[in-house]
Amino acid sequence: MAFYLNDIHTIILFFSIFMASLLMFNNKDRLLSLLEYPFNQKYSLLYHRKDSILFIVFNSINVLLVFGIIISFYLLYLQKELSIQLFLKSIIILLLFFTIKCIGIYFINWAFELNDTAKKYYYGYTTSLMFCTIIFTPIIFFISYLYQGSMIINLSFPLFILFAFTYFIMKVVLISRLNLFKIHLIFYNILYLCGLELLPYVILFELLRIVN
């Protein structure tokens, strides 16, 4: 529990809460649209293009840190302990993962000349990450400090599974909205699913296993 009892964990959570609060007080409609994202595309139509570089940078950091904490719950389940050093290594692996995902999107855009689809995928993907971050930040906060953090030991893996399931549902929503389930050419289906949706995650968890 060395990491979860450290000030770094507290700073990360307060930073995430600050980002969520900033989003709410700066534009309450944006937060509501984000929470409605699984059910409609209002958020995608109204935002993204208007985002400032500063917002994108801080939101990206927030997503990276919250996803890092969720991954740390998985690592805690594997080895019953987590150091700050291992958490930082996980953050670096996640950063490489997200970078490779974005590069993959633009490579497919370039290779198949799917500029509009690639842009919609990128916007939908980043919105899904933001949605998961906003939903799970308060949950992580409460289980981290209720009963002096003892809940983390029992709930870390179930919370990781819940997060993975939510993330998977958001991926299904994204793919469905891009009409990728309706593509009749099986070759492109296999290429897309294996190249962009399955292989990166296999590599991610293999790297985490090696680091562990």
C-alpha positions in Angstrom: 0.0 0.0 0.0 3.1 2.3 -0.2 1.8 4.1 -3.2 -1.8 4.6 -2.0 -0.6 6.0 1.3 1.7 8.5 -0.4 1.1 12.2 -1.0 1.5 11.6 -4.8 -1.7 9.6 -4.9 -3.6 12.4 -3.0 -2.2 15.1 -5.4 -3.3 13.1 -8.4 -6.8 12.7 -7.1 -7.1 16.4 -6.1 -5.8 17.4 -9.6 -8.5 15.1 -11.2 -11.2 16.6 -9.0 -10.0 20.1 -9.8 -10.2 19.3 -13.6 -13.8 17.9 -13.2 -14.8 21.0 -11.1 -13.2 23.3 -13.6 -15.2 21.7 -16.4 -18.4 21.9 -14.4 -18.1 25.6 -13.3 -16.7 26.7 -16.7 -19.4 25.1 -18.7 -22.0 23.0 -16.9 -23.7 22.2 -20.3 -20.4 20.6 -21.4 -20.3 18.3 -18.4 -23.9 17.3 -18.9 -23.3 16.6 -22.6 -20.2 14.5 -21.7 -22.3 12.4 -19.2 -24.9 11.9 -21.9 -22.3 10.8 -24.5 -23.1 7.0 -24.4 -26.7 7.9 -25.4 -26.2 10.7 -28.0 -23.6 12.5 -30.0 -24.3 16.0 -28.8 -20.9 16.4 -27.1 -19.0 15.4 -30.3 -21.0 17.9 -32.4 -20.6 20.9 -30.0 -17.0 20.5 -28.7 -13.5 19.3 -29.6 -12.8 21.9 -32.4 -13.2 24.7 -29.8 -10.8 23.3 -27.3 -7.7 25.3 -26.4 -4.3 23.8 -26.4 -4.1 24.4 -22.6 -7.3 22.5 -22.0 -6.2 19.6 -24.2 -2.8 19.3 -22.4 -4.3 19.4 -18.9 -7.1 17.1 -19.8 -4.7 14.6 -21.4 -2.6 14.7 -18.2 -5.7 14.0 -16.1 -6.8 11.1 -18.3 -3.3 9.6 -18.1 -3.1 9.9 -14.3 -6.6 8.4 -13.7 -6.0 5.6 -16.1 -2.6 5.0 -14.4 -4.4 4.6 -11.0 -6.8 2.1 -12.5 -3.9 0.1 -13.9 -2.3 0.3 -10.5 -5.4 -1.4 -9.1 -4.7 -4.3 -11.6 -1.0 -4.4 -10.5 -2.0 -4.4 -6.9 -4.2 -7.4 -7.5 -1.2 -9.2 -9.2 1.4 -8.6 -6.5 -0.4 -7.2 -3.5 1.9 -4.2 -3.3 2.6 -1.2 -5.5 5.6 1.2 -5.3 5.8 4.7 -6.6 8.5 3.6 -9.1 6.2 0.9 -10.5 3.4 3.4 -10.8 5.6 5.8 -12.8 6.7 3.0 -15.1 3.0 2.2 -15.7 2.4 5.8 -16.5 5.2 5.8 -19.1 3.8 2.6 -20.7 0.3 4.2 -20.8 1.7 7.3 -22.4 3.4 5.2 -25.1 0.2 3.2 -25.6 -1.9 6.3 -26.1 0.7 7.8 -28.4 0.9 4.6 -30.5 -2.9 4.5 -30.7 -3.1 8.1 -32.0 -0.3 7.3 -34.5 -2.2 4.2 -35.6 -5.3 6.3 -36.2 -3.5 8.7 -38.5 -1.6 5.9 -40.3 -4.9 4.3 -41.2 -6.2 7.7 -42.3 -3.2 8.1 -44.5 -3.2 4.5 -45.9 -6.9 4.3 -46.7 -7.7 8.0 -47.2 -10.3 8.0 -44.5 -9.8 11.5 -43.2 -13.4 12.1 -42.0 -13.7 8.7 -40.4 -10.3 9.0 -38.7 -11.2 12.4 -37.3 -14.5 11.2 -35.9 -12.7 8.2 -34.4 -10.1 10.4 -32.8 -12.8 12.7 -31.3 -14.9 9.8 -30.2 -11.9 8.0 -28.7 -10.7 11.0 -26.7 -14.3 11.7 -25.5 -14.6 8.1 -24.3 -11.3 8.5 -22.3 -12.6 11.7 -20.8 -16.0 10.1 -20.0 -14.3 7.2 -18.1 -12.1 9.6 -16.2 -14.9 11.8 -15.0 -17.1 8.9 -14.0 -14.4 7.0 -12.0 -12.5 9.9 -10.4 -15.0 10.3 -7.5 -15.3 6.5 -7.1 -11.5 6.2 -6.8 -11.4 9.1 -4.4 -14.0 7.6 -2.0 -12.5 4.1 -1.9 -9.1 5.6 -1.4 -10.0 7.4 1.8 -13.1 5.7 3.3 -12.1 3.5 6.3 -8.5 4.8 6.0 -8.0 3.2 2.6 -8.7 -0.4 3.7 -11.4 -0.7 0.9 -8.6 -0.5 -1.8 -7.4 -4.0 -0.9 -10.8 -5.6 -1.4 -12.2 -3.4 -4.2 -9.2 -2.7 -6.4 -9.7 -5.6 -8.8 -13.5 -5.4 -9.0 -13.1 -1.7 -9.7 -10.6 -2.4 -12.4 -13.0 -4.9 -14.0 -15.9 -2.4 -13.8 -13.6 0.2 -15.4 -12.6 -2.2 -18.2 -16.2 -3.1 -18.8 -17.2 0.6 -19.0 -14.3 1.3 -21.4 -15.3 -1.7 -23.5 -18.9 -0.4 -23.7 -17.7 3.0 -24.8 -15.6 1.3 -27.5 -18.6 -0.5 -28.8 -20.6 2.7 -28.8 -17.8 4.4 -30.8 -17.5 1.6 -33.4 -21.2 1.5 -33.8 -21.5 5.2 -34.4 -18.8 5.0 -37.1 -20.9 2.2 -38.8 -17.9 -0.1 -38.7 -20.1 -3.1 -37.8 -21.9 -2.6 -41.1 -18.8 -2.9 -43.3 -19.3 -5.9 -45.5 -15.6 -6.4 -46.5 -14.4 -8.9 -43.9 -10.7 -8.1 -44.7 -11.1 -4.5 -43.5 -13.0 -5.7 -40.4 -10.2 -8.1 -39.4 -7.5 -5.5 -40.2 -9.3 -2.8 -38.1 -10.2 -5.0 -35.1 -6.8 -6.7 -34.9 -4.6 -3.7 -35.8 -6.3 -0.9 -33.9 -8.5 -2.5 -31.2 -7.0 -5.8 -30.1 -3.2 -5.8 -30.7 -2.4 -2.6 -28.8 -4.1 -3.9 -25.7 -2.4 -7.2 -25.9 0.9 -5.4 -26.1 -0.1 -3.1 -23.2 -0.9 -5.9 -20.8 2.2 -7.8 -21.8 4.4 -4.8 -21.0 2.6 -4.4 -17.7 3.2 -8.1 -16.9 7.0 -7.6 -17.7 7.2 -4.5 -15.6 5.4 -6.4 -12.8 
